[in-house]
Amino acid sequence: MDELKGVAKPKLLYVDDERPNLVALRALLRDTYEVLIAETADEAFAILKEHDIPLIVSDQRMPGMTGTQFLEKVAELFPDNARMILTGYADIDAVIEAINRSQIYYYFKKPWNETEIRLTLANALDSVQTRRKLIDSERRFRSTFEQAGLGIAHLQLHGEILRANSQLQDFLGRSEAELLGQSFRNWFAGFDPEELLPAPGRVVVRESSVPTPRGARWSRLTSSVSLDGKGVPDYLIALVDDLTERRHTEEQVLKLSHAVEQCPVSIRITDRNGVVEFVNPRFTEMTGYLAEDVVGRPADVFLTLQDDTGSAKGELQACLAAGAAWEGELLNHRKDGASFWARVSVSPICNRQGEVTHYLILKDDITERHKLEEQLRQSQKMEAIGQLAGGVAHDFNNILMVIMGYGSMLTADALLAPPQKEKVEHILESADKGAQLTASLLAFSRKQVMKLEVVNLNDVIQHVEKFLTRVIGEDVQLRSVPSASPLPVNVDCGQIEQVLMNLATNARDAMPKGGVLTIETLHQAFEEPCVMPHDLGSPGVYAVIAVSDTGVGMDENTRSRLFEPFFTTKEQGKGTGLGMSIVYGIVKQHNGVINVYSEPGQGTTFRVYLPLMEGGESGERERGSFAPPRAGSESILVAEDEPALREMLESILVEYGYRVILAGDGQEAVEKFRAAGRVDLVLLDMIMPRMNGKEACDAIRKTDPEVKVAFTSGYTKDFIYQRDALDAGTELIMKPVQPMELLRRVRDILDRQPPPRSNG
């Protein structure tokens, strides 16, 4: 009994308008029930609002409302209980009618029987409690069914849908009304009830794509058989898990995995302590280290043998400590010791809380970029030196021409004593050497005059061979390997011969004990830009001259400076250092490329690439000598902005009988030409203030298209590219020019018949 003291008694509400009845029934049942009493329906409803009462007993005869009416009202407001009524025989018909309407559980006849009433109340209480348990179980089941994190369906044994929870409705995009009675196969084509029924304990799991109004979605379907209490299949259960987002995530992860695996950049991932967890294949390709060589070990970010990475390491540590990324360029070393330049990036990887969990190390091989940058710097340096050399040579030519002109006039003076004449000849000899030096500078700066013609490159090689044999000496064997097919190129033959002479001279000096010099011509095409040690070859078809020797070769330092002007490895006084710079300038002026390969003790090979003229026809070159100068009486307009040179030209021409009109610039030359009446020859400097030589020539020919014109300076590079604008009557006279040569050229131009005029 002590164990039952803490158990609450079930509550019973007794409603009767006669007080003695209330007291009597409460006294009778108080040992088993907590009896609450009410004399009116209003009091009873107030008690029901405050208490959960499973058992309600009411007298049939009450003021204002009968017992059956009261219990029917209770059924509407508080249906979860057992309702019983006390009545006399006169009321039995109304009670039976109420019972038939299922509003009253049972009735007692007055006077009541204790045994009967106790047994009835016990049965009613048990019924209420059982019903409440069922309702609670159903509620829990429905809650689980509806609030599960996946779709649930109950199916008939043949697969028709009995019920579907909201998760499944959302997944399929259908309401439960649209789903009920439909075959489950309409959405899950792979579902087969026959697969489940023969083995009730079996669970079938499969993944498939499901059509929905929002498009196809991926699902995992888990199906099984539910058995009744006798172990007989009752219905089918289908659980549907939406895998769409997970599938999408897996595809994204797979895509990222493929991207990382195939990335052209080396990737390493380390933990927060710098221990390598992952490397991609590009890391192995770039460094030579396998994954097993580095995974599980501290990452060497720099992969360098240098001792000067201290500052870089300090910057890296400072950036990472601040939570920022670090980038830098470093000379790295592969596993085999070979070096390469790399762009390195180290970035922290943080979780959602902002805590660093890993580090990402990216490394890009920029060796080729470094080569291109070095090539660009070399090209810019050569271009700057060329500009300087060209400017110096242009101004120096004017000075030399004055010296050579007046010196030649002095040597022709019969009154000059022999000792003085000898001194003047020394001056002229030095001036001539200076002229040769300026010619070399102009060749390097690519500002010398070019006389282009389409020739077969093999013919140029054949022509220069006899001169090369004298240059290289008897102890060097000359081998020529010409191309089997013609190689038409548009070149200045004299300059190409100078290139070959300079290369042959260098080869001879590299073979002091003799050897073999090989000159080969061939055809080669570049489909893409080709990176060379000193140039970048453009795509196209080229004729190639390969000059190879078996000499001592060169180291990397010598090769890198080979084409710099005044750089030489020869003893002082045995070379000017301009030979290879002249070669470089001539090749570049022909829109070509030069490449050199050499190793110490392995000889040297130069390759000169000249644009091939497809479909071009080569012509014969004429070589001749000038006749002695003759005097004349024609009118010559001389335009020269250098006063000393202008006066010297006037003196030479006047001495030989010509009438000279002088102009200090191009604009003055045009004005004096228009005012002169008749001019037989116009001698123009190319570079002048206000109006240059070409502009002055164009203006003069608008006045007299037949006038003969000669230029007295080398073309600039830009003008050479526009050489097709020159007329047939235009002549070129290089500065500095000896007075006698100038007089011969002037006489030759004046005596030459003008070309026939075109009718087109």
DAVENRA-V427116 format. One record per helix or strand of 2 or more residues. SS is the DSSP state (alpha for helix, beta for strand). FROM is the first residue (numbers start at 1). TO is the last residue. Records with the same first field share a line. If there is no record, write none. Layout:
SS = FROM-TO / FROM-TO
This chain:
alpha = 2-4 / 19-29 / 41-50 / 67-77 / 89-100 / 114-147 / 166-172 / 176-179 / 184-186 / 194-197 / 244-262 / 281-287 / 291-294 / 310-321 / 367-411 / 418-445 / 457-472 / 493-510 / 556-561 / 579-589 / 643-655 / 666-676 / 693-703 / 717-721 / 723-725 / 739-751
beta = 11-15 / 34-38 / 55-59 / 82-87 / 106-109 / 151-155 / 160-164 / 204-210 / 217-227 / 233-242 / 266-271 / 275-279 / 326-333 / 339-350 / 356-365 / 453-456 / 476-481 / 488-491 / 515-526 / 530-531 / 536-537 / 540-549 / 593-598 / 604-611 / 635-639 / 659-663 / 681-684 / 708-711 / 730-732
